[in-house]
Amino acid sequence: MIKIGDIKLENGHFYSPTQGILKPEELLISITDFVKADPNSFYSLIIGSDSQTKRSDGKIAVNFVTAVVIHRHGHGGRYFWKNTKESHKFSLREKIYQETLYSINLAFDIAPKLRLALGPKCYELEIHVDIGESGPTRELIKEVVGMVSGNGFTAKTKPYSYGAFVVADKHT
């Protein structure tokens, strides 16, 4: 269980700034309702993850946050997030891989359900990864983009991967 202020977020649940705590099936309903409210618009479904390592009482805890953004092009959007804590020491490469796997796994989980509810051409799906041409992650670009595209998804890196380095980062 994760505490957000006075809110207790059960593992696997999502949090929405506009709707509060949502079960996974409620996340799908919320996204579907948002898209159906303006069916003539085009949407991007963005999934991105970020992490932060914290030390407390000599123990290491890594907080992984995965964000889901539904962006109505030209008219705003909504976002949702969930987190997972792991007590394992990760190298930078391992953290980036784990962030990417959280995003890919969530995409495999929700994308088919949303396509069934909304139709195949309603949105484009993007996996946002927290890597870019500058900094220590630049050496991982080919590997991580290959990992995402090898699973059939479109990868976005910095500065275009705001789902990871802005939205998910806000909640790590």
C-alpha positions as CSV (number, residue, x, y, z in Angstrom):
1,M,0.0,0.0,0.0
2,I,1.3,3.5,-0.9
3,K,0.3,6.6,0.8
4,I,-0.3,9.9,-1.1
5,G,-1.1,12.5,1.5
6,D,-4.1,11.0,3.2
7,I,-4.9,8.7,0.3
8,K,-3.9,5.1,0.4
9,L,-3.1,3.7,-3.0
10,E,-3.3,-0.1,-3.2
11,N,-0.7,-1.8,-5.4
12,G,-2.0,-2.0,-9.0
13,H,-4.4,0.9,-8.6
14,F,-4.0,4.1,-10.5
15,Y,-4.3,7.7,-9.3
16,S,-5.9,10.5,-11.3
17,P,-5.6,14.1,-10.3
18,T,-9.2,14.6,-11.4
19,Q,-10.8,11.3,-10.3
20,G,-8.8,10.0,-7.4
21,I,-8.0,6.3,-7.0
22,L,-9.0,4.0,-9.8
23,K,-9.0,0.3,-10.2
24,P,-7.5,-0.9,-13.5
25,E,-10.9,-1.5,-15.0
26,E,-12.0,2.1,-13.9
27,L,-8.9,3.5,-15.7
28,L,-10.1,1.8,-18.9
29,I,-13.7,3.2,-18.4
30,S,-12.3,6.7,-17.7
31,I,-10.1,6.7,-20.9
32,T,-13.0,5.3,-23.0
33,D,-15.4,7.9,-21.7
34,F,-12.9,10.7,-22.4
35,V,-12.5,9.6,-26.0
36,K,-16.2,8.9,-26.6
37,A,-16.9,12.5,-25.4
38,D,-15.3,13.8,-28.5
39,P,-15.1,10.9,-31.0
40,N,-14.1,13.2,-33.9
41,S,-10.8,14.2,-32.4
42,F,-7.6,12.2,-32.7
43,Y,-5.8,10.9,-29.6
44,S,-2.4,9.7,-28.4
45,L,-2.3,7.1,-25.7
46,I,1.1,7.6,-24.0
47,I,2.6,5.3,-21.5
48,G,5.9,6.2,-19.8
49,S,7.8,5.3,-16.7
50,D,10.4,6.9,-14.4
51,S,12.1,5.8,-11.2
52,Q,13.9,7.2,-8.3
53,T,16.2,5.4,-5.8
54,K,15.9,6.3,-2.1
55,R,17.9,5.2,0.9
56,S,16.3,4.9,4.3
57,D,17.7,3.3,7.4
58,G,20.4,1.7,5.3
59,K,17.9,0.1,2.9
60,I,17.5,0.8,-0.8
61,A,14.1,1.4,-2.3
62,V,13.4,2.2,-5.9
63,N,10.1,3.8,-6.7
64,F,8.9,3.1,-10.3
65,V,6.1,5.3,-11.5
66,T,4.2,4.5,-14.7
67,A,2.0,7.2,-16.2
68,V,-0.8,6.8,-18.7
69,V,-1.7,9.9,-20.7
70,I,-4.6,10.2,-23.0
71,H,-4.0,13.3,-25.1
72,R,-6.8,14.8,-27.2
73,H,-4.8,16.6,-30.0
74,G,-5.4,20.3,-29.7
75,H,-7.7,20.0,-26.7
76,G,-5.7,18.8,-23.7
77,G,-5.9,15.4,-22.0
78,R,-5.9,13.5,-18.8
79,Y,-3.3,11.4,-17.0
80,F,-3.2,8.6,-14.5
81,W,-0.3,7.0,-12.7
82,K,0.6,4.1,-10.5
83,N,3.8,3.2,-8.7
84,T,5.7,0.1,-7.7
85,K,8.4,-0.1,-5.1
86,E,11.3,-2.5,-5.3
87,S,14.0,-3.1,-2.8
88,H,16.9,-4.0,-5.1
89,K,19.9,-2.1,-6.2
90,F,19.7,-1.4,-9.9
91,S,22.5,-0.1,-12.2
92,L,21.4,2.7,-14.5
93,R,21.0,0.3,-17.4
94,E,18.8,-2.0,-15.3
95,K,16.6,0.9,-14.1
96,I,16.0,2.1,-17.6
97,Y,15.2,-1.5,-18.7
98,Q,12.9,-2.0,-15.8
99,E,11.1,1.4,-16.5
100,T,10.7,0.4,-20.1
101,L,9.4,-3.1,-19.2
102,Y,6.8,-1.5,-16.9
103,S,5.6,0.6,-19.8
104,I,5.6,-2.2,-22.3
105,N,3.8,-4.6,-20.0
106,L,1.1,-2.0,-19.2
107,A,0.7,-1.3,-23.0
108,F,0.2,-5.0,-23.6
109,D,-2.4,-5.1,-20.9
110,I,-4.5,-2.1,-21.7
111,A,-4.1,-1.5,-25.4
112,P,-6.1,-4.5,-26.6
113,K,-8.9,-3.7,-24.2
114,L,-9.0,-0.1,-25.4
115,R,-8.9,-1.0,-29.1
116,L,-11.8,-3.4,-28.5
117,A,-13.8,-0.6,-26.8
118,L,-12.8,2.3,-29.1
119,G,-11.8,0.8,-32.4
120,P,-8.4,0.4,-34.0
121,K,-7.9,3.8,-35.5
122,C,-9.0,6.0,-32.6
123,Y,-5.6,6.7,-31.1
124,E,-1.9,6.1,-31.6
125,L,0.1,4.4,-28.9
126,E,3.5,5.7,-27.8
127,I,5.9,4.4,-25.2
128,H,7.8,7.3,-23.7
129,V,11.3,6.4,-22.4
130,D,13.4,8.4,-20.1
131,I,16.5,8.5,-22.2
132,G,18.0,11.1,-24.6
133,E,20.9,12.3,-26.6
134,S,22.4,14.1,-23.7
135,G,23.6,12.6,-20.4
136,P,24.5,9.1,-19.4
137,T,21.5,7.4,-21.0
138,R,22.5,8.3,-24.6
139,E,24.4,5.0,-24.9
140,L,21.2,3.1,-24.3
141,I,19.0,4.7,-27.0
142,K,19.5,2.0,-29.6
143,E,18.9,-0.8,-27.1
144,V,15.8,0.6,-25.5
145,V,14.2,1.9,-28.7
146,G,14.8,-1.5,-30.2
147,M,13.2,-3.1,-27.1
148,V,10.1,-1.0,-27.5
149,S,9.8,-1.3,-31.3
150,G,10.6,-5.0,-31.1
151,N,7.5,-5.4,-29.1
152,G,5.4,-3.6,-31.8
153,F,5.2,-0.1,-30.2
154,T,6.5,3.4,-31.1
155,A,9.2,4.7,-28.9
156,K,9.7,8.4,-28.1
157,T,12.9,9.7,-26.4
158,K,13.8,13.0,-24.9
159,P,12.8,15.7,-25.6
160,Y,9.6,14.2,-26.9
161,S,9.0,11.6,-24.1
162,Y,7.2,13.9,-21.7
163,G,5.1,11.0,-20.5
164,A,8.2,9.6,-18.8
165,F,10.4,12.6,-17.9
166,V,7.6,15.0,-17.0
167,V,4.4,13.2,-16.0
168,A,5.9,10.0,-14.4
169,D,8.8,12.0,-12.9
170,K,6.4,14.3,-11.1
171,H,5.3,11.4,-9.0
172,T,8.6,9.5,-8.2
